[in-house]
Amino acid sequence: MLKKIRWQLETGFFLAISLAFALLPHALALCAGRWLGRAFFLLLAKRRRIAVDNVSRSLAFLERQPGWAGGSPRALVLETFENLGRSVAETCKIYHGRGRAIIDAVEFRGIEHYWQAHAKGKGVAFITGHCGNWELLALSFGARQHEISVVARRQDNLSLNALTERIRKAYGNGVIYRHGALRHMFAAFKRQETVGMLIDQAVQPSEGVLVDFIGRPAWTMKLPALIARKSGAPLLPAFIHREGDAHVITIYPEYQPSQAEDAELCAAEDAAGLTRYIEEYVIEHPTQWYWIHKRWKRAPESGAVDRREAESAHAG
């Protein structure tokens, strides 16, 4: 009983705060979101330290990349928090039915790649990461292009979880929860549906392979390789980034999975090839990736992973 009361209070608080953002004019909401991000930067000391440490350890690699714009770890992390705050403000407006202009302003680049993949009749697996306003990626795609289900963790607050699930469904989004996700994903592909996966979080060693990511080894999920081999669903990298106050979704051509006979080698090559898209995103949009989570936990502190074979397969 006490847990349900707490859930209801938390949900009520979420609705009140999100409504306050939703009622603001768009430009003012973005400004308020930026200040919210700055407040989080100051108040969430643990997350700030994780992010600054992540950027600091990645900086030597990033500085060697063509097109790297530079910046100190602290400055990059502050802007990262600001972008997250702006994304929160935009999502609040959409959740309360006042964000249609945000959705309509999203530009789709490479949408022909999606329809080509969809025409194969085996469903489509969107491969993405915690890049830009990733919630808007799913909401705008579901509202303007095609219904999509997203693999996600069920929230501890079941009342809030049910609320967000209803909102997402209103925009053409379904949810596949991680527990038993594989079975539901294969069923969705048989129904020729589209499923989105975020692949840039650390997994247990038993669930992944070590892949070089921004110059450091990181445990990365095997799931996309398994899906490609067993379902035949095309793997389609897709990412969203902010341009000024608007957003661009870029959909890349279908990723060609590894043809290696050995399942482990296949998983390693595909994990490396798909991770490379996220790495390129970080190089181009460093303050729009989710630096505040422990992407490299449980991985060796140093020692690059050889990914030449994976990049060769990707190029092919």
Secondary structure, 3 states (H helix, E strand, C coil): CHHHHHHHHHHHHHHHHHHHHHHCCHHHHHHHHHHHHHHHHHHCHHHHHHHHHHHHHHHHHHCCCCCCCCCCHHHHHHHHHHHHHHHHHHHHHHHCCCCHHHHHCCEEECHHHHHHHHCCCCCEEEEECCECCHHHHHHHHHHHCCCEEEEECCCCCHHHHHHHHHHHHHCCEEEEECCCHHHHHHHHHHCCCEEEEECCCCCCHHHEEEEEECCEEEEEECHHHHHHHHHCCCEEEEEEEEECCEEEEEECCCECCCCCCCHHHHHHHHHHHHHHHHHHHHHHCHHHECCCCCCCCCCCCCCCCCCHHHHHHHHC
